[in-house]
């Protein structure tokens, strides 16, 4: 598959799904956490509590693995993306744009119908996962089909 086609497939999978599972490590070992995200260029933006383990782990190592996949009931329909990259805070000047994009994808963010969620979001911090490498897993093309894309070499 040509690099441009692979990049487009990876981005299609990322845009079609909503939950990113982050895998991090800290002094206590390995940890995984699921977060909602929005795609902004070659980054995935999410919000989370500064007290969460996956955010506190950034002080230990900003590199985190990630994984996004569609639900599947058959091995042939497994479709997802394995990621490696770095997590960093969204710069202050970009937070409003990130929040607007996030709320457009997840309207429950701004509806204030759930006071617990509204309170949690008021205290949340914004982060971006800078994708460095993506591996497309598409079992429709064979068991364990893996195609790697080095995002660092991509324009923009």
C-alpha positions as CSV (number, residue, x, y, z in Angstrom):
1,X,0.0,0.0,0.0
2,X,1.4,3.4,-0.9
3,X,2.3,5.7,2.0
4,X,-0.4,8.3,1.1
5,X,-3.1,5.5,1.0
6,X,-1.9,4.0,4.3
7,X,-1.9,7.5,6.0
8,X,-5.5,8.1,4.7
9,X,-6.6,4.7,6.1
10,X,-5.0,5.3,9.4
11,X,-6.7,8.7,9.7
12,X,-10.0,7.2,8.6
13,X,-9.9,4.7,11.4
14,X,-8.9,7.4,13.9
15,X,-11.8,9.6,12.8
16,X,-14.3,6.8,12.8
17,X,-13.6,5.9,16.4
18,X,-13.8,7.8,19.7
19,X,-11.8,6.0,22.4
20,X,-8.0,6.0,22.7
21,X,-6.4,3.5,25.1
22,X,-3.2,5.0,26.4
23,X,-0.4,2.8,27.8
24,X,2.1,4.5,30.0
25,X,4.6,3.6,32.6
26,X,5.8,5.2,35.8
27,X,7.8,4.3,38.9
28,X,5.1,1.8,39.9
29,X,5.0,0.0,36.5
30,X,2.7,-0.1,33.5
31,X,-0.8,1.3,33.3
32,X,-3.5,1.8,30.7
33,X,-6.3,4.3,30.5
34,X,-9.1,5.0,28.0
35,X,-9.9,8.6,27.0
36,X,-12.2,10.2,24.4
37,X,-10.3,12.1,21.8
38,X,-10.7,14.4,18.8
39,X,-8.4,14.3,15.8
40,X,-6.5,17.5,15.0
41,X,-4.0,17.0,12.2
42,X,-1.6,14.2,13.3
43,X,-2.5,14.6,16.9
44,X,-5.3,13.3,19.2
45,X,-6.6,15.8,21.7
46,X,-8.1,14.7,25.0
47,X,-8.9,16.1,28.4
48,X,-8.2,14.4,31.7
49,X,-7.6,15.1,35.3
50,X,-4.2,16.2,36.3
51,X,-4.5,13.7,39.2
52,X,-5.0,10.7,36.9
53,X,-2.2,8.2,36.8
54,X,-1.7,8.4,33.0
55,X,-1.2,12.2,33.3
56,X,1.0,11.9,36.4
57,X,3.1,9.4,34.4
58,X,4.1,12.1,32.0
59,X,6.6,13.3,34.6
60,X,8.2,9.9,34.4
61,X,8.0,9.5,30.6
62,X,6.0,11.5,28.1
63,X,6.2,8.6,25.6
64,X,3.0,6.6,25.6
65,X,1.7,3.9,23.4
66,X,-1.9,4.1,22.2
67,X,-4.5,2.0,20.5
68,X,-7.7,2.7,18.8
69,X,-10.0,0.0,17.4
70,X,-13.6,-0.6,16.3
71,X,-15.6,-3.2,18.3
72,X,-15.5,-6.6,16.6
73,X,-17.3,-9.9,17.0
74,X,-15.2,-11.8,14.4
75,X,-11.4,-11.9,14.0
76,X,-11.8,-11.0,10.3
77,X,-13.3,-7.7,11.2
78,X,-10.6,-6.5,13.6
79,X,-9.6,-3.1,12.5
80,X,-7.5,-0.7,14.5
81,X,-4.4,1.4,14.9
82,X,-1.5,0.9,17.2
83,X,0.3,4.1,18.0
84,X,3.5,5.4,19.5
85,X,4.1,9.0,20.4
86,X,4.3,11.6,23.1
87,X,1.7,13.3,25.2
88,X,2.0,17.0,26.1
89,X,-0.2,19.7,27.4
90,X,-2.1,21.7,24.8
91,X,-0.6,25.2,24.7
92,X,-2.8,27.8,26.5
93,X,-3.4,29.7,23.2
94,X,-4.9,26.5,21.6
95,X,-7.1,25.3,24.5
96,X,-10.3,27.0,23.3
97,X,-10.0,25.6,19.8
98,X,-9.3,22.2,21.2
99,X,-12.3,22.4,23.6
100,X,-14.6,23.6,20.7
101,X,-13.5,20.7,18.5
102,X,-13.9,18.3,21.3
103,X,-17.4,19.6,22.2
104,X,-18.4,19.4,18.5
105,X,-17.5,15.7,18.6
106,X,-18.9,15.0,22.1
107,X,-21.9,17.3,22.6
108,X,-22.4,16.0,26.2
109,X,-19.3,18.2,27.1
110,X,-21.3,21.4,26.8
111,X,-24.9,20.3,27.7
112,X,-24.3,20.5,31.5
113,X,-27.0,17.9,32.0
114,X,-24.7,15.8,34.1
115,X,-23.4,18.0,37.1
116,X,-20.8,15.4,38.0
117,X,-19.3,15.5,34.5
118,X,-19.6,19.3,34.3
119,X,-17.6,19.6,37.6
120,X,-15.0,17.1,36.4
121,X,-14.5,18.9,33.1
122,X,-14.1,22.3,34.8
123,X,-11.0,20.9,36.5
124,X,-9.7,18.9,33.6
125,X,-6.5,19.7,31.7
126,X,-6.1,19.4,27.9
127,X,-3.5,17.2,26.3
128,X,-2.4,16.2,22.8
129,X,-1.0,12.9,21.8
130,X,1.6,13.6,19.0
131,X,1.6,10.5,16.9
132,X,5.0,9.4,15.8
133,X,4.3,6.0,14.4
134,X,1.0,4.3,13.5
135,X,0.5,0.6,12.6
136,X,-2.8,-0.3,10.9
137,X,-4.2,-3.6,11.9
138,X,-6.8,-4.9,9.3
139,X,-7.6,-8.5,9.6
140,X,-9.9,-8.2,6.5
141,X,-6.6,-8.5,4.6
142,X,-5.4,-11.5,6.6
143,X,-4.8,-12.5,10.2
144,X,-2.5,-10.0,11.9
145,X,-2.2,-7.8,8.8
146,X,0.1,-4.9,9.9
147,X,1.1,-1.9,7.9
148,X,3.4,0.7,9.5
149,X,3.4,4.5,8.9
150,X,6.1,6.7,10.3
151,X,4.1,9.9,10.9
152,X,7.3,11.9,11.6
153,X,8.1,11.7,7.9
154,X,4.6,13.0,6.9
155,X,4.2,16.5,5.7
156,X,2.3,18.9,8.0
